Amino acid sequence: MEGFRVTGGEKIQGQARLQGAKNAVLPILAAALLPEGETVIRDCPDIRDAQAMAGILNTLGCACRLENGQARVDSGRLCRWEMPEELSKQIRSSIFLLGPILGKLRRATVTFPGGCDIGLRPIDLHLKGLRALGVRIREDGGVIHCDGGSMRAGNVYFDYPSVGATENVMMAAVLLPGITTIHNAAREPEIEDLQNFLNVLGGRIRGAGTKVIRVEGVQSLRGAVYTPIPDRIVGGTLLCAAAATGGEIELLNARPRDLKPVTEKMKEMGCGVWEMEDGLALKAPEKLRAFSPLHTRPHPGFPTDMQAQMLALSCTAEGESVIVENVFENRLSHVEDLRRMGADIQVCGRRALVRGVAALHGARLRARDLRGGAALVVAALGARGESTVERADLIDRGYDHLETVLSGLGARVERLTGGEDERKNESGIAAPFSARSAG
Ligand code: EPZ
């Protein structure tokens, strides 16, 4: 099992260029099976979820290669519509393939997806959206059989603006003759990016970023070259790392509007934030202040994927911070490890009350999910002494070599792989690492 050793107290300083956005690249990889011919996705991050998605595309008959920071997908020999159970259980985003497979082959068989245990994560809205397009769906012992023989364009009304369900319906409808309108659609920047990608392939989609998306079906799509948006969550994580260490950072290719909900909170903490045309800079204050109550919500509300990192930051801020996780039922599991570092946190259901302490101390920590793991690294960077963070494989699901990016900004972070670090850290706790496990 791989982990990270983090020696706290080094100021983060310098410039960083953000990887392509995981939550844009995954639906874009899925959509790359729709066009005839080859598609090239530049800025494809070297992350475990992208590798797993590539594995599924290859099993379905596509030729998908991830190399030199880009993905090449040739859908010419796509032939299978049954999703391989083992692979699709590895990542939640495997469900994003349902819409494109149905859109292209008019039938699909999938199993309920896996993923991080941050909540129940049902797919009822995905299925409701596809049924509204005339897909006949039969669920049988965890397997979902979809018959799209009589699919037709139409209106889809979502009770909740689900990111994945919105993306699945967009991809199922792009090759469907007629007009499909999605009402109460999700408005995340990654939805706009998927629309732009499909339109580069020859699609006719309008309205992404608003509550109503209009898909005018086309006969066919052609391969193309596309560069996804930069990863706002990686950007937000690096901003938190700079703030936790009293440092300063420039994100060279960040899109300020995508990070607005995060930077507004960081301004409340006393950080200086500068928006540049093609980037963003942040300078931390001597002492962080607590922020006003933080409620996670669908975009443009505060992103749930930044909740853990901001909670970690508030642990050493002057005053009390309240964090309420409204999007996922079980996304406060990082609290236990932060308490191990000396944090003062009370949890009641989905609400956490954090009383700032003078400083955190190093400890042996364990990532429980992707963003919770990143939050522990942020806390360890600002803490006194050394920490180890186990389960780097969970962090690798969404961060492309986080230790390299942070070390490039002056942090002391190194990757630990089996055995060589069997030594006591400053808090006198042995840090055993065993064989690697699947993410
Ligand atoms: C996407 O997940 C992201 N993943 C998540 O990022 C992100 O947290 C989430 O959107 C919200 O922003 C990717 O894009 C790959 P949802 P998704 O459907 O599509 C409930 C990360 O850390 N729901 O908007 O799964 C669901 O249970 C990951 O990068 C239903 O009830 O999110 C949740 O409570 C984690 N029924 C809420 O809606 C459904 O059919 C939001 O889910 C679908 C969702």
Boltz pocket constraint, residues with backbone or C-beta under 6 A from the ligand:
constraints:
  - pocket:
      binder: B
      contacts: [[A, 22], [A, 23], [A, 24], [A, 26], [A, 92], [A, 93], [A, 119], [A, 120], [A, 121], [A, 122], [A, 123], [A, 124], [A, 125], [A, 126], [A, 127], [A, 160], [A, 161], [A, 162], [A, 163], [A, 164], [A, 165], [A, 186], [A, 188], [A, 304], [A, 305], [A, 326], [A, 327], [A, 328], [A, 329], [A, 370], [A, 371], [A, 398]]
      max_distance: 6.0
